[in-house]
Amino acid sequence: MAWAVVVSVLVMTILSLLRVNVIIAILAAGLTAGLMNGETLVSSLELLVGGMGEQASVALSYILLGAFAVAISYSGITSLLIGYLLRVLKDKRTMMVLVIAFVASLSQNVIPVHIAFIPILIPPLLKLFDEMKLDRRAVAAALTFGLKAPYVMLPVGFGYIFHETIQSSMSSSGIDLGIGSIAQSLIIPGSGMIVGLFIAIFVTYRKKRDLPDVATEGQGFEVKKVETAKFNLQHIWTIVAIVVTLVIQAVWQNLILAALAGIILMFIFRVVPYHKGDKVVNEGIGMMGFIAFVMLVAAGYANVLTETESVSALVEVSSEYLGDNQAFIAFLLLLVGLIVTMGIGSSFATIPILAALFVPICLSAGFSPMATAALIGTAGALGDAGSPASDSTLGPTSGLNADGKHNHIWDTCVPTFLHFNIPLFIFGWAASLFL
């Protein structure tokens, strides 16, 4: 039971690296975890399917956001943005990637739309990327950075939800700590991600990269040629629909309602003709449906690990070797967090599981409350970048692979794992010892 998490995550990782479809890889990992915990093949499958419902709302919201993104593309407003970028950033590859990282960062805190902006912004830019010979792995790193670093460091938007989850999870286990103190404890780990981003942009993926003209199967989104466009009434209505969507999402924290409102307004304002409704939804499913289904299967895998108590068993076995060396304890706890989050694919879902196990160990080892928060926050964030099942990697791939020239594992997951998990681990480990 104790090693079920490790073995199942290895199964998922190895199959993914061998280019086996990520859904099949996660299913194999879930069944492996179940069988190693004494479940039958049938009962393991039942646990996996039973847990898929927990992410049903997220899956539906992603599909609706995909349809909304397609509707926005029909308005031609993205051509205005792309035209501006062409004039200002043409042949400025590094600046282009930095701008994308900045825009992505806004999606977590200032305008909390998460990955919804990616299918709107990225597909129209792909032709420009190819003309500039920009390495798409650098763009993947920039997008993943923007989807993770802000919520790790800043308690605003999705960041507030992340920090509040840490606070409530620690409180229920016996440590009371304010949101401000939790944010301070995660500044050092988050800084590691900034270092990783700079290494990816200025060192690893700085050189030009040619991609083949012949694409493999894409995500179902038609990459249209960017044409010169002038601002018109349709663009005004599109902006109104976007603003309404953002307001609904910010006030009611409901992506389904927000995306549905945006789609309805696009039809009411006649930005998208009514007879193209089926095409818009179909393209939205083609763009985001794969992500939605991966999230469902990943939730099922998480349910297998939770119901079989595999994570707690792993921590209990690990604690036998901890001793009283804080450096070694912190290292081992972060390693457990990396393994668990790689499998589950969600920082937010991992935090309550890890906090219940980490707090007693940290208290007995003499870690301060802020050091404990740094360990829990870092352990939860570790693995999210680089996990085949994470929306932090699936989102960038959905945009970058719209023309079928970007591989999810080798072009998104491997680069983001190396450039963010390694510095996040090192800086988080240091924070736990200094705080």
Solvent accessible surface area in square Angstrom, and as a share of the most:
residue,aa,sasa,rsa
1,M,114,0.51
2,A,13,0.10
3,W,144,0.51
4,A,0,0.00
5,V,0,0.00
6,V,30,0.17
7,V,53,0.31
8,S,0,0.00
9,V,10,0.06
10,L,94,0.47
11,V,40,0.23
12,M,0,0.00
13,T,34,0.20
14,I,93,0.47
15,L,47,0.23
16,S,1,0.01
17,L,63,0.31
18,L,123,0.61
19,R,154,0.56
20,V,50,0.29
21,N,78,0.40
22,V,7,0.04
23,I,27,0.14
24,I,94,0.48
25,A,0,0.00
26,I,0,0.00
27,L,52,0.26
28,A,29,0.23
29,A,0,0.00
30,G,0,0.00
31,L,40,0.20
32,T,30,0.17
33,A,0,0.00
34,G,0,0.00
35,L,88,0.44
36,M,78,0.35
37,N,25,0.13
38,G,71,0.68
39,E,56,0.25
40,T,87,0.51
41,L,105,0.52
42,V,102,0.59
43,S,28,0.18
44,S,0,0.00
45,L,82,0.41
46,E,111,0.50
47,L,40,0.20
48,L,1,0.00
49,V,88,0.51
50,G,57,0.55
51,G,1,0.01
52,M,35,0.16
53,G,53,0.51
54,E,131,0.59
55,Q,37,0.16
56,A,51,0.40
57,S,66,0.42
58,V,47,0.27
59,A,6,0.05
60,L,86,0.43
61,S,3,0.02
62,Y,5,0.02
63,I,44,0.22
64,L,30,0.15
65,L,7,0.03
66,G,0,0.00
67,A,1,0.01
68,F,10,0.04
69,A,1,0.01
70,V,0,0.00
71,A,0,0.00
72,I,1,0.01
73,S,20,0.13
74,Y,47,0.18
75,S,7,0.05
76,G,21,0.20
77,I,28,0.14
78,T,12,0.07
79,S,23,0.15
80,L,51,0.25
81,L,79,0.39
82,I,1,0.01
83,G,17,0.16
84,Y,114,0.43
85,L,15,0.07
86,L,55,0.27
87,R,181,0.66
88,V,64,0.37
89,L,8,0.04
90,K,96,0.41
91,D,111,0.58
92,K,111,0.47
93,R,60,0.22
94,T,52,0.30
95,M,95,0.42
96,M,0,0.00
97,V,2,0.01
98,L,52,0.26
99,V,46,0.27
100,I,3,0.01
101,A,5,0.04
102,F,127,0.53
103,V,49,0.28
104,A,0,0.00
105,S,25,0.16
106,L,51,0.25
107,S,3,0.02
108,Q,1,0.00
109,N,14,0.07
110,V,107,0.61
111,I,70,0.35
112,P,19,0.12
113,V,20,0.12
114,H,23,0.10
115,I,1,0.00
116,A,10,0.08
117,F,23,0.10
118,I,0,0.00
119,P,1,0.01
120,I,38,0.19
121,L,15,0.08
122,I,0,0.00
123,P,1,0.00
124,P,17,0.11
125,L,0,0.00
126,L,2,0.01
127,K,110,0.47
128,L,7,0.03
129,F,0,0.00
130,D,47,0.25
131,E,103,0.46
132,M,9,0.04
133,K,83,0.35
134,L,8,0.04
135,D,5,0.02
136,R,1,0.00
137,R,67,0.24
138,A,2,0.01
139,V,0,0.00
140,A,0,0.00
141,A,0,0.00
142,A,0,0.00
143,L,0,0.00
144,T,0,0.00
145,F,21,0.09
146,G,0,0.00
147,L,0,0.00
148,K,0,0.00
149,A,1,0.01
150,P,10,0.06
151,Y,3,0.01
152,V,1,0.00
153,M,27,0.12
154,L,88,0.44
155,P,41,0.26
156,V,84,0.48
157,G,27,0.26
158,F,32,0.13
159,G,0,0.00
160,Y,97,0.37
161,I,67,0.34
162,F,0,0.00
163,H,0,0.00
164,E,75,0.34
165,T,29,0.17
166,I,0,0.00
167,Q,54,0.24
168,S,63,0.41
169,S,13,0.08
170,M,0,0.00
171,S,51,0.33
172,S,97,0.63
173,S,33,0.21
174,G,60,0.57
175,I,10,0.05
176,D,120,0.62
177,L,28,0.14
178,G,38,0.37
179,I,36,0.18
180,G,45,0.43
181,S,34,0.22
182,I,0,0.00
183,A,12,0.09
184,Q,115,0.51
185,S,0,0.00
186,L,0,0.00
187,I,79,0.40
188,I,60,0.31
189,P,0,0.00
190,G,0,0.00
191,S,35,0.23
192,G,0,0.00
193,M,0,0.00
194,I,60,0.31
195,V,63,0.36
196,G,1,0.01
197,L,7,0.04
198,F,99,0.41
199,I,77,0.39
200,A,0,0.00
201,I,5,0.02
202,F,90,0.38
203,V,101,0.58
204,T,66,0.38
205,Y,21,0.08
206,R,133,0.49
207,K,149,0.63
208,K,130,0.55
209,R,64,0.23
210,D,105,0.54
211,L,36,0.18
212,P,89,0.56
213,D,132,0.68
214,V,130,0.75
215,A,45,0.35
216,T,109,0.63
217,E,158,0.71
218,G,26,0.25
219,Q,32,0.14
220,G,49,0.47
221,F,13,0.05
222,E,96,0.43
223,V,48,0.28
224,K,88,0.37
225,K,152,0.65
226,V,40,0.23
227,E,119,0.54
228,T,138,0.80
229,A,37,0.29
230,K,170,0.72
231,F,114,0.48
232,N,72,0.37
233,L,111,0.55
234,Q,71,0.31
235,H,2,0.01
236,I,77,0.39
237,W,88,0.31
238,T,0,0.00
239,I,71,0.36
240,V,53,0.31
241,A,0,0.00
242,I,50,0.25
243,V,75,0.43
244,V,48,0.28
245,T,8,0.05
246,L,45,0.22
247,V,77,0.44
248,I,22,0.11
249,Q,5,0.02
250,A,48,0.37
251,V,96,0.55
252,W,159,0.56
253,Q,108,0.48
254,N,64,0.33
255,L,35,0.18
256,I,43,0.22
257,L,86,0.43
258,A,0,0.00
259,A,0,0.00
260,L,76,0.38
261,A,21,0.16
262,G,0,0.00
263,I,13,0.07
264,I,84,0.43
265,L,34,0.17
266,M,0,0.00
267,F,43,0.18
268,I,109,0.55
269,F,47,0.20
270,R,154,0.56
271,V,5,0.03
272,V,0,0.00
273,P,39,0.25
274,Y,176,0.67
275,H,144,0.64
276,K,66,0.28
277,G,15,0.15
278,D,113,0.59
279,K,98,0.41
280,V,0,0.00
281,V,64,0.37
282,N,96,0.49
283,E,20,0.09
284,G,0,0.00
285,I,81,0.41
286,G,30,0.29
287,M,0,0.00
288,M,0,0.00
289,G,14,0.13
290,F,60,0.25
291,I,3,0.02
292,A,3,0.02
293,F,98,0.41
294,V,0,0.00
295,M,14,0.06
296,L,32,0.16
297,V,1,0.01
298,A,5,0.04
299,A,10,0.08
300,G,0,0.00
301,Y,0,0.00
302,A,17,0.13
303,N,22,0.11
304,V,0,0.00
305,L,1,0.00
306,T,71,0.42
307,E,104,0.47
308,T,13,0.07
309,E,110,0.49
310,S,0,0.00
311,V,5,0.03
312,S,30,0.19
313,A,15,0.11
314,L,6,0.03
315,V,5,0.03
316,E,110,0.49
317,V,39,0.22
318,S,16,0.10
319,S,41,0.27
320,E,130,0.58
321,Y,145,0.55
322,L,13,0.07
323,G,65,0.62
324,D,131,0.68
325,N,86,0.44
326,Q,62,0.27
327,A,34,0.26
328,F,89,0.37
329,I,2,0.01
330,A,0,0.00
331,F,81,0.34
332,L,29,0.14
333,L,3,0.01
334,L,0,0.00
335,L,64,0.32
336,V,5,0.03
337,G,0,0.00
338,L,27,0.14
339,I,33,0.17
340,V,0,0.00
341,T,0,0.00
342,M,16,0.07
343,G,0,0.00
344,I,8,0.04
345,G,1,0.01
346,S,23,0.15
347,S,0,0.00
348,F,62,0.26
349,A,46,0.36
350,T,0,0.00
351,I,0,0.00
352,P,63,0.40
353,I,47,0.24
354,L,0,0.00
355,A,0,0.00
356,A,57,0.44
357,L,35,0.18
358,F,0,0.00
359,V,0,0.00
360,P,72,0.45
361,I,25,0.13
362,C,0,0.00
363,L,95,0.47
364,S,99,0.64
365,A,23,0.18
366,G,54,0.52
367,F,12,0.05
368,S,41,0.26
369,P,63,0.39
370,M,52,0.23
371,A,1,0.00
372,T,0,0.00
373,A,0,0.00
374,A,0,0.00
375,L,0,0.00
376,I,0,0.00
377,G,0,0.00
378,T,0,0.00
379,A,0,0.00
380,G,0,0.00
381,A,0,0.00
382,L,0,0.00
383,G,0,0.00
384,D,6,0.03
385,A,0,0.00
386,G,4,0.04
387,S,0,0.00
388,P,5,0.03
389,A,1,0.01
390,S,0,0.00
391,D,22,0.11
392,S,1,0.01
393,T,0,0.00
394,L,3,0.01
395,G,0,0.00
396,P,0,0.00
397,T,7,0.04
398,S,3,0.02
399,G,0,0.00
400,L,0,0.00
401,N,16,0.08
402,A,6,0.05
403,D,31,0.16
404,G,3,0.03
405,K,42,0.18
406,H,6,0.03
407,N,48,0.25
408,H,23,0.10
409,I,12,0.06
410,W,103,0.36
411,D,14,0.07
412,T,0,0.00
413,C,5,0.03
414,V,38,0.22
415,P,3,0.02
416,T,0,0.00
417,F,58,0.24
418,L,88,0.44
419,H,17,0.08
420,F,0,0.00
421,N,3,0.01
422,I,84,0.43
423,P,15,0.10
424,L,0,0.00
425,F,23,0.10
426,I,96,0.49
427,F,61,0.25
428,G,0,0.00
429,W,81,0.28
430,A,31,0.24
431,A,0,0.00
432,S,2,0.02
433,L,71,0.35
434,F,164,0.68
435,L,67,0.33
